[in-house]
Amino acid sequence: MVCFLTVIQPAGRTAVLLPYSVLLFLAALSGGILFKRKERLFTALAALCLIACATAYAGEFNRFRPSLEKRYITGLTGKLWLDSSYSSNGNLVLHLAVSEVENSFGNSTSCGGSVTAVYKKDTLLCTGSTVHLTGKFADDLFICDSLQVVEKGPLEYIRSHLILLVSKRLSGFRLGRTLVLGRLEKDSPDQDLVDLAQNCGCMHVLALSGMHLGVIGTTVYTAVKKLTRRTRLARFLSVLAASLFVFVAGPRPSLIRAWLFYTLFFIDYRERNACAFFLHLSLVPYSIFTQGAAYGYVSIAAIATLAPLVKAALKNFMPEVLARPLGTSVAVMVYNAPLQMLLNGKWHPGAIIAGPPAAVLVSLQMTLCLGGLAFPGMRFFQQAAGYTSALLEKLFALFSSLPDSGLKEYILLLVFCLVSIIIRSTLSGGKHGKRIHG
């Protein structure tokens, strides 16, 4: 449902689903109580209707709907729900939760919804800052002529200083700011490497997500557990370290999803995705309908449902050490490729092979960046990070040369997965039959 609403933006078009979803939810809930034999079916239907209801509501909440005519709007006031970033052509990008609009006739009124604005000047603005923008709309994009910070709280000041401090210490590390802060600065030398990653479909390994948060959390957990042999203390400090990482890097959609998934470790991973989604929807509803959020939830769903089947199937043809990462990569691509085709018109098959080694190299690169951040005087970390980034560049360049794929290639991928799973089931059934016969 999240993917569906992301594709057909603006999400407000699905507002008609809201009353029907509520009715279906109540009917399914009562059916699950009355018809015990169909309890699982009705419970699943109720869950789907509840998700449809929640996402449709969030879509309405997210939609920009001013009472003033849009073409005459010249001013916006609101809070940033995401840190400022840069577009591919170097413009500052601001994601604003609008509270008030004004037009060229001097009229102003309260308003809701989310707006994306671009600004040509360079500045650092953190989530939660209240700003006033003047300019005009070009389609759904607000072209900003001037920017005024109306209010900036103590947390925003702390975050700004931390970001500047971390940026300064990581200035000599390639991909340092991208991996630790999730920030690709204007005219950054990392842009070429990021473009190569995007061309081979491996941009997800560079974007801040569960892998990056897991590197920090796992490192702290392992170190504390070995030193103190206290599991609860290690878990508490690892969650604290992950939370500090999110505080510094900012509440990006994929990072919020990863943080929720990490902190809900006590819930079974097959149910954790749904719990994280509803908490995400409650805490930061504006960011639920972004491509980053959609890809993140789809990937976790693939790892929880399809990946175990593909891994088990591939074990018949290759060692487990290869089947495990390749099976995960194939499953994630099976779920992600349709969304990529809908949004971009193509998908990148090279990411299936390039993804696992790229993830290992990026994890190593981030560990070296964190080492350089903790021990700024040691040149070993910077030199080792240089070798790692060079290997990453060669890997991305190699798989960027592969052609992009479409629907036909995706059908072949589905057939490969289906045949592998059928062969696995057949072999497992034969072995089981022999054991019973013996």
C-alpha positions in Angstrom: 0.0 0.0 0.0 2.8 2.4 0.8 4.4 1.6 -2.6 1.1 2.1 -4.3 0.5 5.5 -2.8 4.2 6.5 -3.5 3.8 5.8 -7.2 0.5 7.6 -7.7 1.4 10.8 -5.8 -0.3 13.0 -4.7 -1.5 10.5 -2.2 -4.7 12.5 -1.6 -6.3 10.8 -4.6 -6.8 7.7 -2.5 -9.0 9.5 0.1 -12.0 7.7 -1.3 -10.5 4.5 0.1 -10.9 5.7 3.7 -14.6 5.0 4.5 -14.6 1.7 2.5 -11.4 0.6 4.4 -13.1 1.2 7.7 -16.2 -0.7 6.7 -14.2 -3.7 5.4 -12.0 -3.6 8.6 -15.1 -3.8 10.8 -16.7 -6.6 8.7 -13.4 -8.6 8.6 -13.0 -8.1 12.4 -16.5 -9.4 13.1 -16.0 -12.2 10.6 -12.9 -13.3 12.5 -14.9 -13.5 15.7 -18.0 -15.2 14.3 -16.4 -17.7 11.9 -13.7 -19.5 13.8 -12.7 -21.8 11.0 -11.8 -18.8 8.8 -10.1 -16.8 11.7 -6.7 -16.4 10.0 -8.3 -15.3 6.7 -10.4 -12.7 8.3 -7.6 -11.5 10.6 -5.3 -11.0 7.6 -8.1 -9.2 5.7 -8.6 -6.9 8.8 -4.9 -6.2 9.0 -4.8 -5.2 5.3 -7.8 -3.0 5.6 -6.3 -1.3 8.7 -3.1 -0.6 6.7 -5.2 0.8 3.8 -7.2 3.0 6.2 -4.0 4.3 8.0 -2.1 5.0 4.8 -5.1 6.8 3.2 -5.5 9.0 6.2 -1.8 9.8 6.2 -2.0 10.6 2.5 -4.7 13.2 3.2 -2.6 14.5 6.1 0.4 14.8 3.8 -1.3 16.6 0.9 -0.8 20.3 0.5 -4.3 21.9 0.1 -4.2 25.7 0.5 -7.4 27.7 0.5 -5.7 30.4 -1.5 -5.1 30.0 -5.2 -1.8 28.3 -5.7 -0.4 30.4 -8.6 -0.7 33.6 -6.4 1.0 32.2 -3.3 4.3 34.0 -2.6 5.1 33.0 1.0 5.2 29.8 3.1 5.8 29.3 6.8 6.4 26.0 8.5 8.7 23.5 10.1 11.3 21.4 8.3 10.5 17.7 8.7 13.9 16.7 7.1 17.3 18.3 7.2 18.3 20.5 4.3 20.1 18.6 1.4 21.3 19.3 -2.1 19.9 18.4 -5.5 22.0 17.0 -8.3 22.5 20.5 -9.8 23.6 22.0 -6.4 20.4 23.7 -5.2 19.4 23.5 -1.6 16.4 21.3 -1.1 13.9 21.9 1.8 11.1 19.7 2.9 8.5 21.8 4.7 5.5 20.9 6.8 3.4 24.1 6.0 1.5 25.9 8.7 0.7 29.2 6.9 0.6 30.6 3.4 0.3 34.1 2.0 -0.3 35.4 -1.5 0.7 38.4 -3.6 -2.5 40.4 -2.5 -1.4 40.4 1.1 -3.8 37.7 2.3 -2.6 34.9 4.6 -4.2 31.8 6.0 -3.4 28.7 8.0 -2.7 25.6 5.9 -1.5 22.0 6.2 0.5 19.5 4.1 4.0 19.1 2.9 5.9 21.1 0.3 9.3 20.7 -1.3 11.2 24.0 -1.9 14.5 24.7 -3.6 16.9 27.6 -2.8 20.1 28.6 -4.6 22.1 29.8 -1.6 24.1 27.5 0.6 23.1 27.0 4.3 22.6 24.3 6.9 19.1 23.8 8.4 18.1 21.0 10.7 14.8 19.2 11.2 12.4 21.2 13.5 13.6 24.6 12.4 10.7 27.0 11.6 11.4 29.0 8.4 9.6 31.6 6.3 10.1 31.3 2.5 9.2 33.8 -0.2 9.0 32.9 -3.9 6.5 31.2 -6.2 5.3 27.7 -7.2 6.5 26.0 -10.4 4.0 23.0 -10.6 4.4 21.3 -7.2 7.9 22.7 -6.5 8.3 26.0 -4.6 11.1 28.2 -6.0 12.5 30.1 -3.1 13.9 33.7 -3.5 14.6 34.4 0.2 14.7 32.4 3.4 14.3 33.6 7.0 14.8 31.3 10.0 11.9 32.2 12.4 12.6 29.8 15.2 15.5 27.4 16.0 15.3 25.4 19.2 18.2 24.2 21.4 18.2 20.7 19.8 18.6 22.2 16.3 21.5 24.3 17.6 23.2 21.2 19.1 22.6 19.2 16.0 24.0 21.9 13.8 27.2 22.1 15.8 27.6 18.3 15.9 27.1 18.1 12.1 29.8 20.8 11.5 32.2 19.1 14.0 31.7 15.6 12.4 32.0 17.1 8.9 35.3 18.8 9.8 36.8 15.5 11.2 35.7 13.5 8.2 36.9 16.0 5.6 39.8 13.7 4.6 37.7 10.6 4.2 36.0 9.8 0.9 32.3 9.0 1.5 32.8 9.9 5.2 30.1 12.5 5.4 27.8 10.5 3.1 28.0 7.3 5.2 28.1 8.9 8.7 25.8 11.9 8.2 24.0 11.0 5.0 24.9 14.4 3.6 26.3 14.8 0.1 27.7 18.4 0.2 27.6 20.8 -2.7 30.4 20.2 -5.2 31.5 17.1 -3.2 34.3 14.9 -4.7 32.1 11.9 -3.7 29.5 12.8 -6.4 31.2 10.6 -9.1 31.2 7.6 -6.8 27.6 8.2 -5.9 26.7 8.4 -9.6 28.4 5.1 -10.3 26.5 3.5 -7.5 23.2 4.8 -8.8 24.0 3.6 -12.4 24.6 0.0 -11.2 21.6 0.0 -8.8 23.6 0.0 -5.6 22.6 3.4 -4.3 20.8 1.6 -1.4 24.2 0.5 0.1 25.3 4.2 0.4 22.0 5.6 1.6 21.7 5.7 5.4 19.7 2.6 6.5 19.7 -0.4 8.7 23.1 -1.5 7.5 24.8 1.7 8.7 22.9 1.8 11.9 23.6 -1.9 12.5 27.4 -1.3 12.1 27.3 1.1 15.1 24.8 -0.9 17.2 26.6 -4.2 16.7 30.0 -2.7 17.3 28.9 -1.2 20.7 26.9 -4.3 21.6 29.8 -6.7 20.9 32.4 -4.5 22.7 30.3 -3.9 25.8 29.3 -7.6 26.1 32.9 -8.8 25.8 34.1 -6.3 28.4 31.3 -6.6 30.9 29.6 -9.9 30.0 26.3 -8.2 30.7 23.8 -8.7 27.9 21.2 -6.2 29.1 23.8 -3.4 29.5 25.2 -4.2 26.1 21.8 -4.1 24.5 20.9 -0.8 26.3 24.1 0.9 25.2 23.8 -0.3 21.7 20.3 1.1 21.4 21.6 4.4 22.9 24.4 4.5 20.4 22.0 3.9 17.5 19.7 6.6 18.8 22.6 9.1 19.0 23.5 8.2 15.4 19.9 9.0 14.3 20.0 12.2 16.3 23.1 13.4 14.5 22.3 12.1 11.1 18.7 13.3 11.2 15.3 11.6 10.9 15.6 10.3 7.4 12.7 7.9 6.4 15.0 4.9 5.9 16.9 5.6 9.1 13.7 6.0 11.2 12.5 2.7 9.9 15.9 1.1 10.6 16.0 2.6 14.1 12.5 1.4 15.0 13.3 -2.0 13.7 16.5 -2.1 15.8 14.9 -0.9 19.0 12.0 -3.3 18.7 14.5 -6.3 18.9 12.2 -8.1 21.4 9.5 -8.6 18.8 9.7 -11.4 16.2 11.3 -10.0 13.0 8.3 -11.2 10.9 6.0 -8.9 12.9 8.5 -6.2 13.6 8.1 -4.6 10.1 4.4 -3.9 10.7 5.0 -2.5 14.2 7.8 -0.2 12.9 5.5 0.9 10.1 2.7 2.0 12.4 5.1 3.7 14.8 6.7 5.5 11.8 3.3 6.6 10.6 2.5 8.0 14.1 5.8 9.7 14.7 6.7 11.2 11.3 3.7 10.8 8.9 5.2 13.3 6.4 8.1 10.9 5.5 6.1 7.7 5.0 5.3 8.5 1.3 8.9 8.9 0.1 10.8 6.6 -2.2 13.3 5.9 0.6 10.6 4.7 3.0 8.9 2.6 0.3 12.1 0.9 -0.7 13.1 0.3 2.9 9.9 -1.4 3.9 9.8 -3.5 0.7 13.3 -4.7 1.3 12.6 -5.8 4.9 9.5 -7.6 3.7 11.5 -9.4 1.1 14.1 -10.4 3.7 11.4 -11.7 6.1 9.3 -13.6 3.5 11.1 -14.6 0.3 14.8 -14.6 1.2 14.6 -17.8 3.4 13.1 -19.7 0.5 15.6 -18.5 -2.1 18.5 -19.1 0.3 17.4 -22.7 0.9 17.0 -23.2 -2.9 20.4 -21.8 -3.7 22.1 -24.1 -1.2 21.5 -27.0 -3.6 23.8 -25.3 -6.2 26.4 -23.5 -4.2 28.1 -23.3 -0.8 26.0 -21.7 2.0 28.5 -18.8 2.4 27.5 -17.7 -1.1 23.9 -18.8 -1.1 23.0 -16.7 2.0 24.0 -13.2 0.6 23.0 -14.0 -3.0 19.6 -15.3 -1.8 18.9 -12.1 0.1 20.0 -10.0 -2.8 17.8 -11.9 -5.3 14.8 -11.7 -2.9 15.2 -7.9 -2.4 15.4 -7.4 -6.1 12.3 -9.4 -6.8 10.4 -7.1 -4.4 12.1 -3.9 -5.5 12.3 -4.2 -9.2 8.5 -3.5 -9.9 8.7 -0.3 -7.8 11.9 0.7 -9.7 10.2 0.1 -13.0 7.1 2.1 -12.0 9.2 5.1 -10.7 12.2 5.0 -13.1 11.1 2.8 -16.0 14.0 0.3 -15.5 15.8 -1.8 -12.9 19.5 -2.9 -12.6 20.2 -6.6 -12.6 23.9 -6.0 -11.8 22.9 -5.0 -8.3 22.1 -8.7 -7.5 25.8 -9.6 -7.8 27.3 -6.2 -6.9 25.1 -5.6 -3.9 26.6 -8.1 -1.4 30.3 -7.2 -1.9 29.5 -3.5 -2.0 27.7 -3.9 1.3 30.7 -5.5 2.9 33.0 -2.7 1.5 30.7 0.0 2.7 30.4 -1.5 6.2 34.2 -1.6 6.3 34.4 2.0 5.0 32.0 3.2 7.6 33.9 1.4 10.4 37.1 3.1 9.3 35.3 6.5 9.2 34.1 5.9 12.8 37.6 5.0 13.8 38.9 8.2 12.2 36.2 10.1 14.0 37.2 8.7 17.4 40.9 8.9 16.8 41.5 11.9 14.5 45.3 11.8 14.8 45.7 8.3 13.4 46.4 8.3 9.6 45.9 4.6 9.3 42.1 5.0 9.2 42.2 7.6 6.4 44.7 5.5 4.3 42.7 2.3 4.7 39.5 4.2 3.8 41.2 5.4 0.6 41.9 1.8 -0.5 38.4 0.7 0.3 36.8 3.6 -1.6 39.0 2.8 -4.6 37.8 -0.8 -4.5 34.2 0.4 -4.3 34.7 2.7 -7.3 36.1 -0.2 -9.4 33.2 -2.5 -8.4 30.6 0.1 -9.2 32.3 1.0 -12.5 32.4 -2.7 -13.5 28.7 -3.3 -13.0 27.6 0.2 -14.3 28.6 -1.0 -17.8 25.8 -3.7 -17.7 22.6 -2.8 -19.6 19.5 -1.9 -17.7 16.5 -4.3 -17.7 12.8 -4.1 -18.1 9.7 -6.4 -17.7 11.0 -9.3 -19.8 14.1 -9.6 -17.7 12.1 -9.4 -14.5 9.8 -12.2 -15.6 13.0 -14.3 -16.2 14.1 -13.5 -12.6 10.7 -14.6 -11.3 10.9 -17.8 -13.3 14.4 -18.5 -11.9 13.2 -18.0 -8.3 10.1 -20.2 -8.9 12.1 -23.0 -10.5 14.8 -22.9 -7.8 12.1 -23.1 -5.0 10.3 -26.0 -6.8 13.6 -27.9 -7.2 14.3 -27.3 -3.5 10.9 -28.5 -2.5 11.2 -31.6 -4.7 14.6 -32.5 -3.2 13.4 -31.9 0.3 10.3 -34.1 -0.3 12.5 -36.9 -1.7 14.9 -36.9 1.3 11.9 -36.8 3.7 10.3 -39.8 1.9 13.5 -41.8 2.1 13.8 -41.1 5.9 10.3 -42.3 6.4 10.8 -45.4 4.3 14.0 -46.3 6.1 
